Amino acid sequence: MGWRGGWLMSLLVVGVGCGGALPEEQAEAGLAQEPTFAPEVTAEGLCLPTAAGTQRVKTILPPSELGIPRFAMGPGSFVDFKGALHFAVNQEDGRRGLWRSTGTDAGTTEVKGFPATAGSGTPLLSQLTATPAQLFFQAPDAAHGSELWVSDGTTAGTRMVKDVTPGTEDSYLTHLTAAGSTLVFFKETYDATVFATRYELWKSDGTAAGTVRLRDFGTGVDVSYLDAKQGNALLFFVRELEGATSLWRTDGTAAGTVQLKRLDAGPNTYPNDVRTSGALTLFKLDEMSGLSELWKTDGTAGGTLRLASFGSTRAMRVLGALGAYAYVTTTSFSTQYMVIYRVPLAGGNPEPVVTLPNDYTSQGEAFPFIEAVSQAPGGKKLYFAVAIGSNGPAPRDTQLWVTNGTAGGTTLLRRPLSLSDEYGSPVYAAADNLVFFASEEMAPVGLEPWVSNGTVAGTRRLKDIASQGPTRSSYPREFFRMGSRVYFSAFDDTLNAQLWSSALSNTCAAPEDAQ
């Protein structure tokens, strides 16, 4: 087991090794009741946005030929660049475009269009990543395939950076991250001679000459798709195929590309649930034995520490950090109850906070799992979606919860969210007291955007976008706050997913009826 240590005793030794029950199992007989709701208080800050203030920004896409609203891509990959929203538009016919918007129809324009390429499909325009002066992204053209591009926000200033994989073959670029004014990214190439992927770390200053390889990790490792940004550095995980998993850091320089810590000495250990709260990143390591470890890192070797280990009788997921504690959930494989734990960031044993109810435990397979988590920058609340599984592809139930880290402050806000196995509700905390999500209602309303201020009374439908058209669900996606608006895409009466926005205000009007 390597150098496992720290805070193992209470969950692993007591709960598993000695055959004793974990804290939530000792009390589960009385845990099926409804949870204690947080006080219904008016949260500070932003008001609940209104249906009247939620409008389509512009009709960008023609009617969908596919005609399946839940699969419509719509505008996406939203990013704030030089004070304007920039985003990708990928059309069904293969045309691609980089767009910008100031929140009005006239102020929403295409920066650069890309025609469809020959073949069975054109790669997506994707991975918009902004530095202070440049916007990087990946885009395709006929002569070079899908490669790295850069823009200064103008059509004339939008160009390919470098043909990283020369010729018409596509480059597979991942982990695009701004490290100050430098872009760092991985180039992944399948090597057919050894039947493995080669991982190369690159950097770019936006010029061909300044786009170079920093380090070749070779084909003997896997680089996880999970990563985190700490300050002006990218944190990423490297697993030796027959050895340990390590946490690495790069700031875009050769000297600043270092292994921070060897995380586990054994093979078949995988990182999971990487969540950043301010200057701290939490992550989980899963072992083939079923054990799960909670770690924290501040981007330094000394600040990368194991906080706790959880036994194989339950699944652990990371929620985030609030104050002096990390918060996780554990779900028992035998009882199918989910428990929120808090773990001291300074070191100490995990402590149970509250057990969430599960109305389906007597009906067979009903395993709860975390679908989404969101926390506003500097926020003191964690919003999270819980799905109750079934023996089929679709969940039995989906629920939106909020917690401030206490039992009394852990509140069920809305159920169900989406009951589809092909569309999961986004959860986006635009502020500590304002979360956007999607929720399903009986016909004729369907799946529409909802908002909540973190209280039951302050949870309501934002707008009924699609029920007046031929579909009854708008399937909202990719909520993104920029200034005084939250942007998203929604399938509407234009028969495709378009750019929408909801105006934010701290001057509250009288409550409106659901629209």
TORNUMAR-889352 format. One record per residue (C-alpha): residue in one letter; x, y negated, z negated. Coordinates in Angstrom, 2 decimals. Example, Ala and Ser with C-alpha at 12.3 -4.5 7.8 and 13.67 -1.06 7.14 Angstrom:
// TORNUMAR-889352
PT  residuo       px       py       pz
PT        A    12.30     4.50    -7.80
PT        S    13.67     1.06    -7.14
END
This chain:
// TORNUMAR-889352
PT  residuo       px       py       pz
PT        M     0.00     0.00     0.00
PT        G     3.03    -2.32     0.14
PT        W     3.32    -5.14    -2.34
PT        R    -0.37    -5.49    -3.07
PT        G    -0.86    -7.38    -6.32
PT        G    -2.58   -10.36    -7.83
PT        W    -6.24    -9.98    -8.64
PT        L    -7.01    -6.34    -7.85
PT        M    -8.22    -5.10   -11.20
PT        S   -11.80    -6.21   -11.65
PT        L   -13.18    -5.11    -8.27
PT        L   -11.00    -2.23    -7.20
PT        V    -9.92    -0.53   -10.40
PT        V   -13.05    -1.06   -12.46
PT        G   -15.53    -0.84    -9.60
PT        V   -14.07     2.09    -7.70
PT        G   -11.21     3.75    -9.48
PT        C   -13.06     4.32   -12.76
PT        G   -16.44     5.02   -11.23
PT        G   -18.03     2.03   -12.96
PT        A   -20.60    -0.21   -11.35
PT        L   -19.64    -3.58   -10.01
PT        P   -21.33    -6.55   -11.67
PT        E   -24.12    -6.88    -9.13
PT        E   -24.87    -3.15    -9.21
PT        Q   -25.22    -3.22   -12.98
PT        A   -28.03    -5.75   -12.68
PT        E   -29.61    -4.87    -9.34
PT        A   -32.81    -3.51   -10.92
PT        G   -33.90    -7.08   -11.54
PT        L   -32.49    -8.68    -8.42
PT        A   -35.27    -8.15    -5.91
PT        Q   -37.15   -11.23    -7.08
PT        E   -37.04   -14.50    -5.15
PT        P   -33.91   -16.56    -5.84
PT        T   -33.87   -19.65    -8.00
PT        F   -34.35   -22.62    -5.70
PT        A   -32.26   -25.74    -6.01
PT        P   -34.04   -28.86    -7.28
PT        E   -35.99   -30.66    -4.56
PT        V   -34.00   -33.89    -4.54
PT        T   -33.44   -36.44    -1.83
PT        A   -29.93   -35.93    -0.52
PT        E   -27.71   -38.93     0.03
PT        G   -26.44   -40.03     3.41
PT        L   -28.17   -39.32     6.68
PT        C   -31.93   -39.12     7.11
PT        L   -33.67   -36.26     8.85
PT        P   -33.63   -37.06    12.58
PT        T   -36.96   -37.40    14.35
PT        A   -38.61   -35.81    17.36
PT        A   -38.92   -39.27    18.94
PT        G   -35.16   -39.78    18.57
PT        T   -34.43   -36.41    20.20
PT        Q   -34.35   -36.79    23.97
PT        R   -32.82   -35.32    27.08
PT        V   -29.75   -37.34    28.01
PT        K   -29.61   -36.40    31.68
PT        T   -30.77   -33.74    34.09
PT        I   -27.46   -32.31    35.28
PT        L   -28.26   -28.79    36.48
PT        P   -30.77   -27.71    39.16
PT        P   -33.48   -25.16    38.29
PT        S   -31.97   -21.83    37.32
PT        E   -32.16   -19.07    39.92
PT        L   -31.46   -16.51    37.23
PT        G   -34.54   -17.73    35.38
PT        I   -33.65   -16.24    31.98
PT        P   -33.51   -19.13    29.46
PT        R   -31.50   -17.30    26.80
PT        F   -28.69   -16.69    29.33
PT        A   -28.56   -20.23    30.72
PT        M   -25.09   -21.66    30.07
PT        G   -25.87   -25.37    30.23
PT        P   -23.36   -28.04    29.21
PT        G   -20.81   -26.83    26.64
PT        S   -17.29   -26.94    25.22
PT        F   -18.09   -30.37    23.75
PT        V   -15.16   -32.51    22.59
PT        D   -14.60   -36.11    21.50
PT        F   -12.02   -37.72    23.79
PT        K   -11.26   -41.44    23.58
PT        G   -14.60   -42.14    21.95
PT        A   -16.75   -40.48    24.61
PT        L   -18.29   -37.02    24.76
PT        H   -16.54   -34.79    27.29
PT        F   -17.88   -31.38    28.25
PT        A   -17.87   -28.57    30.81
PT        V   -20.64   -27.81    33.29
PT        N   -20.57   -24.36    34.91
PT        Q   -23.24   -23.77    37.54
PT        E   -24.73   -20.46    38.62
PT        D   -23.45   -20.91    42.20
PT        G   -19.82   -21.13    41.04
PT        R   -19.39   -24.90    41.08
PT        R   -17.66   -26.33    38.01
PT        G   -17.29   -29.81    36.59
PT        L   -15.66   -31.88    33.87
PT        W   -18.22   -34.43    32.62
PT        R   -18.34   -37.32    30.16
PT        S   -21.23   -39.07    28.42
PT        T   -21.82   -42.16    26.32
PT        G   -25.29   -40.91    25.39
PT        T   -27.31   -42.45    28.24
PT        D   -28.41   -41.20    31.65
PT        A   -26.32   -43.83    33.44
PT        G   -23.36   -43.22    31.15
PT        T   -23.32   -39.47    31.86
PT        T   -21.12   -38.84    34.89
PT        E   -18.91   -36.19    36.43
PT        V   -15.19   -36.86    35.99
PT        K   -13.99   -34.11    38.30
PT        G   -15.84   -31.47    40.30
PT        F   -14.50   -28.05    41.29
PT        P   -16.05   -26.15    44.23
PT        A   -16.88   -22.47    44.02
PT        T   -14.01   -20.16    44.94
PT        A   -14.19   -17.12    47.18
PT        G   -14.86   -13.71    45.71
PT        S   -17.36   -12.23    43.32
PT        G   -17.22   -15.07    40.81
PT        T   -15.52   -18.35    39.99
PT        P   -13.80   -18.52    36.58
PT        L   -15.34   -20.93    34.11
PT        L   -14.11   -24.42    33.37
PT        S   -13.43   -24.05    29.67
PT        Q   -11.35   -24.64    26.54
PT        L   -11.48   -28.45    26.46
PT        T    -8.79   -29.56    24.01
PT        A    -8.07   -33.22    23.28
PT        T    -4.86   -34.88    22.18
PT        P    -4.96   -38.65    21.50
PT        A    -4.14   -39.56    25.13
PT        Q    -4.86   -36.44    27.18
PT        L    -7.66   -33.91    27.60
PT        F    -6.47   -30.41    28.52
PT        F    -8.68   -27.67    29.90
PT        Q    -8.61   -24.57    32.09
PT        A   -10.19   -24.77    35.55
PT        P   -10.12   -22.89    38.87
PT        D    -9.28   -23.89    42.41
PT        A    -8.83   -21.83    45.58
PT        A    -5.07   -22.41    45.95
PT        H    -3.95   -21.66    42.39
PT        G    -6.64   -19.65    40.63
PT        S    -7.61   -20.62    37.09
PT        E    -4.84   -22.75    35.59
PT        L    -4.10   -25.50    33.06
PT        W    -5.45   -28.98    33.91
PT        V    -5.25   -32.36    32.20
PT        S    -7.25   -35.58    32.37
PT        D    -6.92   -39.11    31.08
PT        G   -10.69   -39.49    31.39
PT        T   -10.69   -40.74    34.99
PT        T   -11.16   -38.89    38.27
PT        A    -7.82   -40.10    39.63
PT        G    -6.10   -39.11    36.40
PT        T    -7.41   -35.52    36.41
PT        R    -4.92   -33.04    37.85
PT        M    -3.49   -29.56    37.50
PT        V    -0.61   -29.49    35.03
PT        K     1.23   -26.46    36.32
PT        D     0.61   -23.22    38.19
PT        V     1.64   -21.13    35.18
PT        T     1.02   -17.92    37.14
PT        P     2.24   -18.88    40.64
PT        G    -0.08   -18.17    43.55
PT        T    -3.81   -17.58    43.56
PT        E    -3.78   -15.24    40.56
PT        D    -5.53   -16.59    37.47
PT        S    -3.66   -17.40    34.26
PT        Y    -5.25   -16.07    31.09
PT        L    -4.63   -18.85    28.59
PT        T    -5.79   -18.71    24.97
PT        H    -5.48   -20.56    21.65
PT        L    -5.34   -24.03    23.26
PT        T    -4.59   -26.32    20.30
PT        A    -3.49   -29.93    19.95
PT        A    -0.29   -30.26    17.92
PT        G    -0.11   -34.03    17.79
PT        S     0.39   -35.20    21.37
PT        T     1.53   -31.73    22.47
PT        L    -0.66   -28.84    23.60
PT        V     0.29   -25.35    22.43
PT        F    -1.24   -22.22    23.91
PT        F    -0.67   -18.54    24.65
PT        K    -0.32   -17.02    28.08
PT        E    -1.45   -13.39    28.05
PT        T    -0.38   -11.10    30.91
PT        Y    -1.16    -7.42    31.31
PT        D     1.99    -5.43    32.05
PT        A     0.96    -2.35    34.01
PT        T     4.39    -0.74    33.63
PT        V     3.92    -0.29    29.88
PT        F     0.08    -0.50    29.78
PT        A     0.18    -3.38    27.31
PT        T    -0.35    -7.14    27.14
PT        R     2.60    -9.53    26.99
PT        Y     2.06   -12.53    24.70
PT        E     3.97   -15.74    25.45
PT        L     3.69   -18.95    23.42
PT        W     3.83   -22.13    25.56
PT        K     3.70   -25.88    25.07
PT        S     2.79   -28.76    27.37
PT        D     3.13   -32.52    27.36
PT        G     0.85   -32.80    30.40
PT        T     3.62   -32.64    32.99
PT        A     4.86   -29.65    35.01
PT        A     8.42   -30.09    33.73
PT        G     7.19   -30.37    30.16
PT        T     5.07   -27.21    30.32
PT        V     7.44   -24.49    29.14
PT        R     7.56   -21.24    27.23
PT        L     8.46   -21.55    23.56
PT        R     8.67   -17.87    22.66
PT        D     8.10   -14.49    24.26
PT        F     6.50   -12.12    21.77
PT        G     6.74    -9.27    24.26
PT        T     4.46    -6.27    24.67
PT        G     5.17    -4.63    21.31
PT        V     2.71    -6.76    19.34
PT        D    -0.90    -7.90    19.36
PT        V    -1.73   -11.57    18.83
PT        S    -5.19   -11.85    17.30
PT        Y    -7.80   -14.01    19.02
PT        L    -8.38   -15.63    15.61
PT        D    -6.45   -18.76    14.69
PT        A    -6.63   -21.96    12.63
PT        K    -5.40   -25.51    12.89
PT        Q    -3.64   -27.00     9.88
PT        G    -2.58   -30.60    10.37
PT        N    -0.66   -30.74    13.64
PT        A     0.14   -27.05    13.73
PT        L    -1.44   -23.85    15.03
PT        L    -1.64   -20.86    12.68
PT        F    -1.91   -17.44    14.35
PT        F    -1.63   -13.75    13.49
PT        V     0.85   -11.27    14.97
PT        R     0.46    -7.53    14.40
PT        E     3.24    -5.12    15.24
PT        L     1.75    -2.11    17.01
PT        E     3.31     0.29    14.50
PT        G     3.94    -2.09    11.62
PT        A     2.91    -5.12     9.65
PT        T     0.65    -8.08    10.28
PT        S     2.25   -11.53     9.89
PT        L     1.02   -15.11     9.80
PT        W     2.88   -17.51    12.10
PT        R     2.92   -21.28    12.52
PT        T     3.91   -23.51    15.45
PT        D     4.04   -27.28    15.80
PT        G     5.00   -27.11    19.47
PT        T     8.75   -26.98    18.92
PT        A    11.13   -24.02    18.92
PT        A    12.39   -24.88    15.43
PT        G     8.84   -25.28    14.16
PT        T     7.68   -21.89    15.44
PT        V     8.18   -19.62    12.45
PT        Q     6.80   -16.59    10.70
PT        L     5.23   -17.89     7.49
PT        K     4.63   -14.59     5.76
PT        R     4.46   -10.86     6.30
PT        L     0.95   -10.16     5.08
PT        D     0.88    -6.38     4.83
PT        A     3.46    -3.65     5.23
PT        G     1.12    -1.02     6.67
PT        P    -0.15    -0.49    10.22
PT        N    -3.78    -0.92    11.29
PT        T    -4.41    -4.09     9.29
PT        Y    -6.53    -6.71    11.01
PT        P    -7.29   -10.37    10.24
PT        N   -10.89   -11.49    10.14
PT        D   -13.11   -14.39     9.05
PT        V   -10.67   -17.28     9.42
PT        R   -12.32   -20.41     7.94
PT        T   -10.67   -23.79     7.37
PT        S   -11.90   -26.18     4.66
PT        G    -9.85   -29.38     4.69
PT        A    -6.19   -28.65     4.05
PT        L    -6.85   -25.00     3.20
PT        T    -7.53   -22.00     5.43
PT        L    -9.08   -18.82     4.05
PT        F    -8.91   -15.51     5.85
PT        K    -9.64   -11.83     5.32
PT        L    -7.44    -8.83     6.04
PT        D    -9.21    -5.53     6.74
PT        E    -7.43    -2.22     6.30
PT        M    -8.35     1.11     7.85
PT        S    -8.90     2.42     4.31
PT        G   -11.86     0.06     3.93
PT        L   -10.12    -2.33     1.55
PT        S   -10.47    -6.06     2.23
PT        E    -8.12    -8.78     1.02
PT        L    -8.90   -12.49     0.63
PT        W    -5.99   -14.83     1.43
PT        K    -5.41   -18.56     1.43
PT        T    -2.86   -20.67     3.27
PT        D    -2.00   -24.35     3.48
PT        G     0.29   -23.75     6.44
PT        T     3.42   -23.17     4.38
PT        A     5.12   -19.95     3.32
PT        G     4.81   -20.77    -0.38
PT        G     1.15   -21.71     0.02
PT        T     0.19   -18.44     1.72
PT        L    -1.09   -16.19    -1.05
PT        R    -3.36   -13.19    -1.60
PT        L    -6.26   -14.15    -3.87
PT        A    -8.22   -10.92    -4.31
PT        S    -8.82    -7.40    -3.06
PT        F   -12.25    -5.83    -2.61
PT        G   -12.98    -2.11    -2.59
PT        S   -14.15     0.11     0.24
PT        T   -17.69     0.56    -1.11
PT        R   -18.74    -2.82     0.24
PT        A   -18.20    -5.21     3.13
PT        M   -16.66    -8.59     2.32
PT        R   -17.09   -11.79     4.36
PT        V   -15.57   -15.24     3.81
PT        L   -17.87   -18.26     3.42
PT        G   -15.39   -21.06     2.62
PT        A   -13.95   -23.20    -0.15
PT        L   -15.74   -25.60    -2.51
PT        G   -13.71   -27.45    -5.11
PT        A   -11.45   -25.09    -7.03
PT        Y   -13.01   -21.89    -5.67
PT        A   -13.17   -19.78    -2.55
PT        Y   -16.57   -18.21    -1.87
PT        V   -17.16   -14.82    -0.28
PT        T   -20.02   -12.38     0.07
PT        T   -19.87    -8.66    -0.63
PT        T   -22.54    -6.26     0.59
PT        S   -22.89    -2.80    -0.91
PT        F   -23.06     0.02     1.62
PT        S   -25.24     2.02    -0.79
PT        T   -27.70    -0.58    -2.14
PT        Q   -27.69    -3.01     0.85
PT        Y   -27.59    -6.03    -1.46
PT        M   -25.43    -9.07    -0.68
PT        V   -23.71   -10.89    -3.54
PT        I   -21.95   -14.26    -3.46
PT        Y   -18.66   -14.28    -5.38
PT        R   -16.41   -17.16    -6.29
PT        V   -12.65   -16.64    -6.45
PT        P   -10.39   -19.17    -8.22
PT        L    -8.01   -20.73    -5.72
PT        A    -5.40   -21.05    -8.47
PT        G    -5.60   -17.32    -9.20
PT        G    -7.93   -15.21   -11.28
PT        N   -10.62   -12.57   -11.03
PT        P   -13.62   -12.91    -8.69
PT        E   -16.87   -13.77   -10.46
PT        P   -20.39   -12.99    -9.16
PT        V   -22.55   -16.07    -8.60
PT        V   -25.87   -14.74    -7.32
PT        T   -27.34   -11.72    -5.54
PT        L   -29.46   -12.51    -2.50
PT        P   -32.81   -10.72    -2.18
PT        N   -33.35    -8.07     0.46
PT        D   -37.02    -7.25     1.09
PT        Y   -36.17    -4.30     3.33
PT        T   -33.97    -2.03     1.21
PT        S   -36.73     0.58     0.88
PT        Q   -37.28     0.72     4.66
PT        G   -34.11     2.48     5.74
PT        E   -31.24     0.72     7.46
PT        A   -31.37    -2.94     6.39
PT        F   -27.76    -4.03     5.94
PT        P   -27.33    -7.81     5.53
PT        F   -24.44    -9.53     7.30
PT        I   -23.23   -13.08     7.86
PT        E   -23.98   -14.40    11.34
PT        A   -22.71   -18.00    11.06
PT        V   -21.18   -20.39     8.54
PT        S   -20.81   -24.17     8.71
PT        Q   -19.42   -26.83     6.39
PT        A   -19.22   -30.54     7.12
PT        P   -15.73   -32.10     6.82
PT        G   -15.21   -32.74     3.11
PT        G   -18.61   -31.18     2.40
PT        K   -19.67   -29.83    -0.98
PT        K   -22.12   -27.32     0.48
PT        L   -21.84   -24.20     2.61
PT        Y   -24.61   -23.41     5.09
PT        F   -24.79   -19.83     6.31
PT        A   -27.05   -17.53     8.31
PT        V   -27.78   -14.01     7.04
PT        A   -29.17   -11.32     9.35
PT        I   -30.83    -8.18     7.99
PT        G   -29.89    -5.31    10.28
PT        S   -32.01    -2.44    11.52
PT        N   -31.51     0.88    13.30
PT        G   -31.98    -0.94    16.61
PT        P   -30.17    -3.80    18.33
PT        A   -32.41    -6.58    16.99
PT        P   -32.32    -7.69    13.33
PT        R   -35.27    -7.23    10.96
PT        D   -34.90   -10.78     9.67
PT        T   -32.60   -13.79     9.92
PT        Q   -32.32   -16.45     7.22
PT        L   -30.65   -19.83     6.70
PT        W   -29.13   -20.37     3.25
PT        V   -27.24   -23.16     1.53
PT        T   -25.06   -22.98    -1.55
PT        N   -23.19   -25.52    -3.66
PT        G   -21.42   -22.70    -5.45
PT        T   -23.97   -22.15    -8.22
PT        A   -26.88   -19.73    -8.59
PT        G   -29.37   -22.57    -8.95
PT        G   -27.92   -24.34    -5.95
PT        T   -28.18   -21.31    -3.65
PT        T   -31.33   -21.84    -1.62
PT        L   -33.18   -20.00     1.11
PT        L   -34.07   -22.79     3.56
PT        R   -35.76   -21.05     6.47
PT        R   -36.68   -17.63     7.88
PT        P   -36.63   -16.31    10.54
PT        L   -34.01   -17.93    12.74
PT        S   -33.70   -15.83    15.90
PT        L   -35.00   -12.26    15.99
PT        S   -33.40   -11.62    19.39
PT        D   -30.39    -9.37    19.84
PT        E   -29.34   -11.54    22.82
PT        Y   -29.43   -14.98    21.21
PT        G   -28.13   -15.93    17.79
PT        S   -28.95   -19.27    16.21
PT        P   -26.08   -21.74    15.96
PT        V   -25.61   -23.30    12.50
PT        Y   -23.99   -26.75    12.51
PT        A   -23.53   -29.00     9.48
PT        A   -23.41   -32.50    10.94
PT        A   -23.07   -33.89     7.41
PT        D   -23.19   -32.49     3.90
PT        N   -26.93   -33.15     3.79
PT        L   -27.82   -32.41     7.41
PT        V   -27.66   -29.06     9.20
PT        F   -28.90   -28.22    12.70
PT        F   -30.01   -24.72    13.69
PT        A   -32.64   -22.83    15.72
PT        S   -35.71   -21.14    14.32
PT        E   -38.45   -18.97    15.74
PT        E   -42.17   -19.58    15.30
PT        M   -45.31   -17.87    16.52
PT        A   -46.55   -18.71    20.03
PT        P   -46.80   -21.17    21.58
PT        V   -43.72   -22.75    19.97
PT        G   -40.97   -20.09    20.12
PT        L   -37.28   -20.75    19.41
PT        E   -36.62   -24.45    19.02
PT        P   -34.10   -26.77    17.29
PT        W   -34.63   -27.33    13.56
PT        V   -32.96   -29.53    10.94
PT        S   -32.62   -29.46     7.16
PT        N   -31.26   -31.81     4.51
PT        G   -30.41   -28.83     2.31
PT        T   -33.80   -28.63     0.57
PT        V   -36.85   -26.53     1.36
PT        A   -39.06   -29.61     1.61
PT        G   -36.56   -31.25     3.96
PT        T   -36.42   -28.36     6.45
PT        R   -38.49   -28.79     9.60
PT        R   -38.64   -28.39    13.35
PT        L   -36.70   -31.11    15.15
PT        K   -38.66   -31.04    18.40
PT        D   -40.79   -28.71    20.48
PT        I   -38.80   -28.91    23.72
PT        A   -39.93   -25.98    25.84
PT        S   -43.48   -24.94    24.96
PT        Q   -45.10   -27.36    27.42
PT        G   -43.26   -25.69    30.29
PT        P   -43.32   -22.16    31.67
PT        T   -41.11   -20.89    28.82
PT        R   -41.85   -21.26    25.14
PT        S   -38.28   -21.34    23.83
PT        S   -35.50   -23.84    24.49
PT        Y   -32.66   -21.71    23.02
PT        P   -30.57   -24.66    21.74
PT        R   -26.79   -24.19    21.77
PT        E   -23.58   -25.93    20.75
PT        F   -24.68   -28.67    18.37
PT        F   -21.89   -31.25    18.19
PT        R   -21.81   -34.51    16.28
PT        M   -20.17   -37.56    17.78
PT        G   -20.75   -40.86    16.06
PT        S   -24.44   -41.53    15.57
PT        R   -25.66   -38.66    17.75
PT        V   -25.73   -34.88    17.69
PT        Y   -25.51   -33.40    21.19
PT        F   -26.66   -29.95    22.25
PT        S   -27.92   -28.05    25.28
PT        A   -31.52   -26.87    25.58
PT        F   -33.61   -25.12    28.23
PT        D   -36.44   -27.52    29.08
PT        D   -39.09   -28.30    31.71
PT        T   -36.40   -28.76    34.37
PT        L   -36.08   -24.94    34.27
PT        N   -32.47   -25.03    33.14
PT        A   -30.38   -25.94    30.12
PT        Q   -29.63   -29.67    30.06
PT        L   -27.77   -32.14    27.82
PT        W   -29.87   -33.36    24.87
PT        S   -29.08   -35.55    21.88
PT        S   -30.64   -36.45    18.55
PT        A   -30.08   -39.89    17.06
PT        L   -28.80   -40.09    13.47
PT        S   -29.67   -42.82    11.00
PT        N   -29.31   -43.67     7.32
PT        T   -32.45   -45.81     7.44
PT        C   -35.24   -43.35     6.78
PT        A   -38.70   -43.72     8.27
PT        A   -41.83   -42.20     6.78
PT        P   -41.95   -38.39     7.20
PT        E   -43.33   -37.38    10.59
PT        D   -45.47   -34.38    11.31
PT        A   -43.85   -31.48    13.09
PT        Q   -43.98   -32.10    16.81
END
